[in-house]
């Protein structure tokens, strides 16, 4: 039986085939040369019109969702943190660039947080080495913003464990590119911050938050708000660096002032090490490590 008589074959040609038909060089007339004649889904000028913003929202939601489904990614461990914190091997260069007293003080503060790049690397490596599979899907796949510093350390930790990891990059006025350790087919680029943040949380089953600036705080507080208002089920929120966070945000004062409930302070867990963070994830989900060669867990 030929394809023409296959009962299971769809009767309409797919978009890819229609595109090939359309590109078979129609006669050059004023009609065929006008932009109005282009197939709508092949007309970038049309897609970029202001009125098509809802369609672009939908595309930016669907593309990563579909590709991650195809990659069998069931859940993620999301890593947030500053793009400015140097890795230990970069500290010398940070001090070399500091000229004024103020710049030297900032360099000292950044250098003091370099150890968090190490902890981000270790946490990503621990989670990746577990290679947890459930219902045929990979669990706790490392997901970062795809940038440098804390994000790069997380992606590198997964890569050194022989695992794939996700990077959710964003288009910015200044140069922004994914770090070298993001798995290429899991490296996504976003126009809309809102859709990017949604994808951070759709599959998130734990979030590690390292010291950071406005972006990190935005991501942290959006997650806390969603859980506090019960728009999202609780997940482990692992807050690294209590000394930093207590200095920049007075969580206790929010409770004292009555603008949050004191119970809301339990929505996150203080961490200093990757081991502590992973232990909290294990306890939260009642995860058991597989038996090693000695028969111990």
Number of C-alpha atoms within 10 A of each C-alpha: 6 5 9 9 8 10 9 7 9 10 9 8 9 9 11 9 11 12 14 10 11 12 10 8 9 10 9 9 8 8 10 13 12 10 12 11 11 15 14 12 10 10 13 11 9 16 15 12 10 9 10 11 12 10 12 17 14 11 12 19 18 14 12 19 16 11 14 17 12 10 13 15 20 19 22 24 28 26 28 26 28 21 19 16 26 24 20 15 9 13 17 12 11 19 17 10 11 15 10 9 9 10 14 16 13 15 22 15 13 19 19 14 19 20 18 25 23 18 22 29 23 22 26 31 24 17 23 25 15 14 15 16 14 10 8 10 14 17 23 23 25 31 30 29 29 31 24 23 21 33 29 26 28 33 32 25 27 29 21 15 17 13 20 21 29 28 27 21 21 19 13 10 6 6 6 14 14 22 20 14 23 28 19 13 13 17 20 21 19 17 14 14 12 11 15 20 17 14 18 23 19 12 20 22 21 24 25 25 25 30 24 19 13 9 12 18 18 13 17 21 11 14 22 20 14 13 16 17 9 10 10 14 10 17 18 22 24 24 20 23 17 15 10 14 16 11 9 11 11 11 15 13 12 15 15 12 9 10 9 15 13 14 9 15 14 10 16 18 16 17 20 17 17 23 14 15 23 21 12 20 21 14 11 13 11 10 12 9 11 11 9 8 7 6 7 8 9
